[in-house]
Amino acid sequence: MPAYKAILERQGLNGPGDTIVAGDEAEVERAVRAYRDAGATELMVAPMGTDEEVARTIELAAALRRTL
């Protein structure tokens, strides 16, 4: 996917791993809003951690979807 690679390179990123967001709700929300403000139109969420952490991540993703 040359176009995707070019976009990452323009941002100084080496690959998709450089776009991973991890942290508490405030950190994740800040990062998601920054990606939105930069023009991102799609978001892939892959919750990881304990059952509680996964539930919190899904809840946050749903809340952001409603407000963004």
Salt bridges, closest charged atoms under 4 A:
GLU9 OE2 - LYS5 NZ 3.84
GLU25 OE2 - ARG56 NE 2.78
GLU29 OE2 - ARG33 NE 2.87
ASP37 OD1 - ARG36 NH2 2.77
